[in-house]
Amino acid sequence: MVGHRETLSSNDSLYIADIKGNDIQNIQDYLNTVNELFKFPIPTRGFDGYLDWMRDLNWLNMEGYVLIINNFSIFLKDDSKLKKQIISDFVDVILPFWQDEVKEVVVGGKAKPFIVYLVD
C-alpha cells in the first residue's frame, strides 16, 4: 500500500485518512479516531452523528475522500458485530450517498469519490 499511498498523496484534491487498525478495539476508539481524522466540527458520540458527519464533510473542502484502515484483521478483532456494522454502513449508507444521493439531498450537491481501503 505504500506505493498507492504515495500516488494518492500526490493528488491534493483528495482527503486521505489513515486508521491504524490495531488502535481500534471498541466503538469509542473508532468514534474518537474518525472525529479526529475527519475533523468533525462537533465530536460525535454515537453512530447517528457519525453517519451524519460522514455524509457532510463540506468543511474539508475536498473533491473526494479516501479512508485506509490498516491492519484490518486486527481492527475490532474482538467485536466482529461492530466491525461488520461499520463496513455495512460504508457499503449501504456512506458510499451510496457520495456516489449519487448527494445530488438529490444537498442544494448544489455533487457526487464525489469516497474510497475505502481495507489493508492487512
C-alpha positions in Angstrom: 0.0 0.0 0.0 3.0 2.3 0.4 3.1 2.9 -3.4 -0.6 3.5 -3.6 -0.4 5.9 -0.6 2.2 7.9 -2.3 0.1 8.1 -5.5 -2.9 9.1 -3.6 -1.0 11.7 -1.6 0.2 13.3 -4.8 -3.5 14.1 -5.6 -4.1 17.1 -3.4 -7.9 17.2 -4.3 -8.4 14.0 -2.2 -8.7 14.0 1.6 -6.8 10.9 2.9 -7.4 9.5 6.3 -5.4 6.5 7.8 -6.7 4.4 10.6 -4.3 2.1 12.5 -6.5 -1.0 12.9 -4.5 -2.2 16.0 -5.5 1.1 17.8 -9.3 0.4 17.3 -10.8 -2.2 19.6 -14.1 -0.7 20.6 -16.8 1.8 19.4 -15.3 4.7 21.4 -11.8 4.1 19.9 -13.4 4.2 16.4 -15.5 7.3 17.0 -12.6 9.2 18.7 -10.4 8.3 15.7 -12.9 9.4 13.0 -13.8 12.5 15.0 -10.1 13.5 14.9 -9.2 12.3 11.4 -12.2 13.8 9.6 -12.1 16.9 11.9 -15.8 16.8 12.7 -17.0 20.3 13.8 -18.7 18.8 16.8 -17.4 15.4 18.1 -19.9 12.6 17.7 -20.5 10.1 20.5 -22.8 7.7 18.6 -23.5 6.2 15.2 -26.3 8.6 14.2 -24.0 11.7 14.5 -21.1 9.8 12.9 -23.2 8.9 9.8 -24.5 12.5 9.6 -21.0 13.9 9.6 -19.6 11.3 7.2 -22.3 12.4 4.7 -21.4 16.0 5.1 -17.6 16.7 5.2 -18.0 20.1 3.5 -15.6 21.7 6.0 -12.8 19.7 4.4 -13.4 21.4 1.1 -12.1 18.5 -1.0 -13.1 16.8 -4.3 -13.0 13.3 -2.8 -12.2 11.2 0.2 -10.1 8.1 0.9 -10.2 6.1 4.1 -7.4 3.5 4.7 -8.0 1.0 7.5 -4.6 -0.6 8.1 -4.2 -3.9 9.9 -7.8 -4.7 9.1 -7.6 -8.2 10.5 -6.7 -6.7 13.9 -9.3 -3.8 13.6 -12.0 -4.6 16.2 -10.7 -8.1 16.4 -12.9 -8.9 19.5 -16.1 -7.3 18.2 -17.0 -8.8 14.8 -20.5 -7.4 15.1 -19.3 -3.8 15.3 -16.7 -4.4 12.6 -19.5 -5.7 10.2 -21.7 -2.8 11.1 -19.0 -0.2 10.2 -18.3 -1.9 6.9 -22.1 -2.2 6.2 -22.6 1.5 7.0 -20.0 2.3 4.4 -21.5 0.0 1.8 -25.1 0.8 2.4 -25.1 4.4 3.6 -21.9 6.5 3.2 -20.6 5.3 -0.2 -24.1 5.4 -1.9 -24.6 8.9 -0.5 -21.4 10.3 -2.1 -21.9 8.3 -5.3 -25.3 9.6 -6.1 -27.7 10.6 -3.3 -25.8 13.9 -2.5 -27.0 15.3 -5.8 -30.6 14.8 -4.6 -30.5 15.9 -1.0 -27.9 18.7 -0.9 -28.5 22.0 -2.7 -25.8 22.2 -5.3 -24.5 18.8 -4.2 -22.3 16.8 -6.5 -21.1 13.3 -6.5 -17.6 12.8 -5.1 -15.4 9.7 -4.9 -15.2 8.1 -1.5 -12.8 5.1 -1.5 -12.2 2.7 1.4 -9.2 0.5 1.5 -9.0 -2.4 3.9 -5.4 -3.3 4.2 -3.6 -6.1 6.1 
